[in-house]
Amino acid sequence: MDNYWSNKNVLITGIYGFIGSNLTKSLVSLGANVIGITRTTHTKSLLHYEGLDRKVKLVSTDLNDLQALIGLIGENRIDHVFHLAAQVEVGIGLTNPYLTFESNTRSTYTLLEAVRLSGANLSSIVIASTDKSYGSYSIDKMPYREDFPLLATYPYDVSKACADMIAQSYATEIFNLPVVVTRFSNIYGPGQLNFSALFPDVIRSALGYSVFEPRGNGMQQRDYLYIDDVVDLYLKIGESLSNSASELAGEIFNAGTGEPVTVKDAIHAVYEQLNFDGYELILEKMSKKENVGEIDAQFMSHDKVTDSFGWLPYTSLDSGIRNSIDWYRGFLKNCYD
């Protein structure tokens, strides 16, 4: 894999994001030429925090600007695309569905159309989706598998489900783009600086830098996937697609641990590794909450990616939390002290 990515021109949307920054970190270490699309400079990002923004080419453009994207793809002789940019907040989807559809659905078809019109002979296009595209299934139907019908209802979920179907249409014999769609479970780990996400929020609270406010009763079941395992899988998919586009294009690939835990148990796992100061107050707050706009249970099968790429989620939840705590301890000390 080291030799494969050397000198490849890789376009990443959402490069300042949690996953984009971590993927960039690996690609840079492997010798790839990374081009990132961004509209603004974000200093609160792993990309900036670890100096990665000085090792890549950043291009300021709007993902919904078709002509700009066509020029960017041609001028930089792009080989691979990882489309990670998205409006990821379920809550924002409920209050601002227009922004969510523009960010998640329109940006996806604009990018794919730019690739098509550019005439570039790309090796792979990986479209990052979400387990929420499946919508709500009863727990006896779990885990999600790739052939499940999409039952998305909430705006964020629908925006991603629509983008998935559009992406698959570009992989058909009509357009023949080397596109795959990934649907991963909840991703966590070092560099996640969206503190509305569960683990950054809880860890920051447990380290004494904030007060955690639960959004529900903690009984939702979720599948948590560590960032290093995600990056490893993305690299495997990108390389494999370049070699076997005719077999893989248009495919959906799920990834998760297949071992869900409740939100309450995930919070407990963080406090267990530190101390339990404040944990009882969180339990009390959760007991008074109801879940609104959230699917009750979500977890994924990884059988298909294991069969296709030999991938497994190697990092246990306890190990991932331990690594995350160590990283956030240094980051937050640098921010607050």
ABEGO torsion letter per residue (X at the ends): XAAAABGBBBBBBGAABAAAAAAAAAAAAAGBBBBBBBABBBABBAAAAAGAAAABBBBBBBAABAAAAAAAAAAAGBABBBBABBBABAAAAAABAAAAAAAAAAAAAAAAAAAAAAGBBBABBBBBBBAAAAEBBBAAAOBBBAABBBABABAAAAAAAAAAAAAAAAABAAAGBBBBBBBBBBBBEBGBABAABAAAAAAAAAAGABBBBBABAGABBBBBBBAAAAAAAAAAAAAAAAAAAAAABGBBBBBBAGBBBBAAAAAAAAAAABBABGAAAAAAAAAABBBBGBBABBBBBAAAAAAAAGBBBABBAAAAAAAAAAAAAAAAAAAAX
